[in-house]
């Protein structure tokens, strides 16, 4: 399913908070065109590694190469998204006072070329650019089946729909690599099934490489190409789902006996 070329290389990353190691010499790669899962118990360092990749944390040691060139540990946070990387958050981070449409339009700012004055005047190139961005956003709204809430204020939406809007906002950035931090946490069964379908469609129909943190092991083992397992900030296993399910260290630390 996946190509062999890595789009992301995490190399010996260590992250400390005071004297506590959140990550200790963690290394793995993500191949272009795969779903790469990161699993482990709570506090294992899963969100910490995503925060390092996306620039929210700066590790004290190691490097993270994106597309074989940019070291994300030294790239300004506001530039990382422009390189082709987007993420969702474990705790939903949306503009709760804005509509679904405007939340998605806000994510298009990294692709906008017209200045503030031209945008305010809304004529010529600025108007044409606005139309192009609106077309991209409307396509995502249709793709995620949220047309019925396009004008709804996000803060008033049910939890499951807000998670879907956040996914849409990440897609609006047109990423090559999409980081999903527990996209199904707190959802009911129907909402989980919908989200799983959208994740697979993003991967298969839109060709986006995905890094997925998720506690639903059935889903992880079904859709992932490879799985990396963290425990207490250290990598304890890495491989295809079939191997991970049989790994004794993973069973003891996280999966438990069948």
C-alpha positions in Angstrom: 0.0 0.0 0.0 2.7 2.5 0.9 5.7 3.7 -1.0 9.2 3.3 0.4 10.2 7.0 0.4 9.9 8.5 3.9 8.1 11.8 4.1 9.0 12.2 7.8 12.1 11.0 9.7 12.0 11.3 13.5 15.6 10.8 14.7 16.6 10.3 18.3 14.2 12.8 19.7 14.4 13.5 23.4 12.1 15.9 25.2 12.4 17.0 28.9 10.2 18.9 31.2 12.4 19.8 34.1 14.1 16.6 35.1 11.4 14.4 33.6 11.8 12.8 30.2 8.6 12.9 28.1 10.5 11.3 25.2 13.8 9.4 25.2 15.7 8.9 22.0 12.6 8.1 19.9 13.2 7.3 16.3 10.8 6.2 13.5 9.9 7.2 10.0 6.7 7.8 8.1 6.6 6.6 4.5 4.8 8.7 1.9 1.4 7.1 1.2 0.8 5.1 4.4 -1.3 5.3 7.6 1.2 5.2 10.4 -0.2 4.6 13.9 1.3 5.6 17.2 -0.1 3.7 20.2 0.7 3.3 23.9 -0.8 3.8 27.3 -1.8 7.2 28.6 1.3 9.3 29.4 3.5 7.3 26.9 4.5 10.4 25.0 2.2 10.1 22.0 0.9 13.6 21.9 4.3 14.9 22.9 5.8 13.5 19.7 3.0 15.0 17.6 3.7 18.4 19.4 7.4 18.1 18.5 6.5 17.3 14.8 4.1 20.2 14.5 6.4 22.7 16.3 4.4 23.2 19.6 7.3 21.6 21.5 11.0 22.0 20.8 12.9 18.8 21.7 16.2 19.2 23.5 17.9 16.5 21.4 17.4 14.9 18.0 15.9 16.1 14.7 12.7 15.7 12.7 13.2 15.9 8.9 10.2 16.6 6.7 10.5 15.5 3.0 14.2 14.9 3.6 15.0 18.6 3.9 13.4 20.8 6.6 14.4 20.1 10.2 11.1 20.8 11.9 12.8 21.2 15.3 14.4 24.4 13.9 11.6 25.6 11.6 9.4 28.5 12.9 6.0 27.1 13.9 4.1 29.4 11.5 6.2 28.0 8.6 5.6 24.3 9.3 2.0 24.4 8.0 3.2 26.0 4.8 5.5 23.1 4.2 2.5 20.8 3.9 1.7 19.5 7.4 -1.5 19.8 9.4 -3.0 18.3 12.5 -6.0 17.9 14.7 -6.0 18.1 18.5 -7.0 15.7 21.2 -8.9 18.6 22.7 -10.8 20.4 20.0 -9.2 23.7 19.0 -11.7 25.7 16.9 -13.0 29.3 16.7 -16.1 28.6 18.6 -17.8 31.9 17.8 -17.4 31.4 14.1 -19.4 29.3 11.7 -18.3 26.0 10.2 -17.6 27.8 6.9 -15.6 30.5 8.4 -13.5 28.0 10.5 -12.5 26.3 7.3 -11.9 29.5 5.5 -9.6 30.6 8.3 -7.4 27.6 7.5 -6.9 28.9 4.0 -4.8 31.8 5.1 -1.5 30.0 4.4 -2.5 29.8 0.8 -3.6 33.5 0.4 -1.5 35.8 -1.6 -3.4 39.1 -1.6 -2.7 41.7 1.0 -5.1 42.9 3.7 -6.0 46.1 1.8 -6.9 44.3 -1.4 -8.9 41.7 0.6 -10.9 44.5 2.3 -11.6 46.2 -1.0 -12.7 42.8 -2.3 -12.1 43.5 -6.0 -10.0 42.1 -8.9 -7.4 39.5 -7.8 -8.6 39.5 -4.2 -12.1 38.6 -5.3 -10.9 35.9 -7.6 -8.7 34.4 -4.9 -11.6 34.5 -2.4 -13.7 32.5 -4.9 -11.0 29.9 -5.4 -10.5 29.4 -1.6 -14.3 29.2 -1.2 -14.5 26.4 -3.8 -11.9 24.4 -1.9 -13.7 24.8 1.3 -17.1 23.9 -0.2 -15.6 20.7 -1.6 -14.4 19.7 1.9 -17.8 20.5 3.4 -19.4 18.2 0.8 -16.7 15.6 1.3 -17.3 15.5 5.1 -21.0 15.7 4.8 -21.4 18.8 6.9 -23.3 21.0 4.4 -26.2 21.1 6.9 -24.0 22.9 9.5 -22.0 25.1 7.1 -23.5 28.3 8.6 -23.9 27.0 12.2 -21.8 28.5 15.0 -19.3 25.9 15.9 -19.5 26.4 19.6 -23.2 25.3 19.5 -22.6 22.0 17.6 -22.6 18.6 19.1 -19.2 17.1 20.0 -19.0 14.7 17.1 -19.7 17.3 14.5 -17.1 19.7 16.1 -14.6 16.9 15.7 -15.6 16.6 12.0 -15.2 20.4 11.5 -11.8 20.3 13.0 -10.8 17.5 10.6 -12.2 19.7 7.8 -10.1 22.7 8.9 -7.0 20.5 8.8 -7.9 19.4 5.3 -8.4 23.0 4.2 -4.7 23.5 4.7 -4.1 20.9 1.9 -1.5 18.9 3.8 0.8 16.2 2.4 1.0 14.8 6.0 -1.9 14.9 8.3 -1.5 14.3 12.1 -4.6 13.0 13.9 -4.5 13.0 17.7 -7.2 10.7 18.9 -9.8 11.8 16.3 -12.5 9.4 17.8 -12.0 10.1 21.5 -15.3 10.7 23.2 -17.5 9.6 20.3 -20.3 7.2 20.2 -20.3 4.1 17.9 -22.0 5.8 15.0 -19.7 8.8 15.1 -16.7 6.6 15.3 -17.8 4.7 12.2 -18.3 7.9 10.3 -14.9 9.3 11.3 -13.2 6.0 10.4 -14.8 6.2 6.9 -13.6 9.8 6.5 -10.1 8.9 7.5 -9.9 6.1 5.0 -11.4 8.3 2.3 -8.8 11.0 3.0 -6.1 8.4 2.7 -7.4 6.6 -0.4 -9.2 9.3 -2.4 -7.1 12.3 -1.5 -3.8 10.6 -1.2 -2.8 12.2 2.1 -0.2 10.4 4.3 -1.6 10.0 7.9 -0.1 9.7 11.3 -2.8 8.5 13.7 -2.9 8.4 17.5 -5.9 6.3 18.5 -6.9 4.0 21.4 -9.4 1.9 19.4 -7.1 -1.0 18.7 -9.6 -2.7 16.3 -9.4 0.3 14.0 -5.7 0.8 14.4 -5.0 -2.8 13.5 -7.4 -2.8 10.6 -6.3 0.4 8.7 -2.7 1.0 9.7 0.3 0.0 7.5 2.7 0.2 10.4 2.5 0.8 14.1 5.0 2.4 16.5 4.5 1.7 20.2 5.6 4.1 23.0 5.8 3.5 26.7 7.1 5.9 29.3 8.5 8.0 26.5 10.5 5.2 24.9 9.8 3.2 21.7 9.3 -0.4 22.6 8.1 -1.8 19.3 7.7 -0.8 15.6 6.3 -2.8 12.7 3.2 -4.1 10.9 0.0 -4.6 12.9 0.4 -8.4 12.7 3.7 -8.3 14.5 2.7 -5.7 17.0 -0.3 -7.8 18.2 2.1 -10.6 19.0 4.9 -8.6 20.6 5.2 -9.6 24.3 6.5 -6.1 25.4 3.4 -4.5 23.8 1.0 -7.0 25.3 2.5 -6.4 28.8 2.6 -2.6 28.5 -0.6 -1.9 26.7 -2.6 -4.5 24.8 -3.0 -7.0 27.6 -3.8 -10.7 27.0 -6.5 -11.6 24.5 
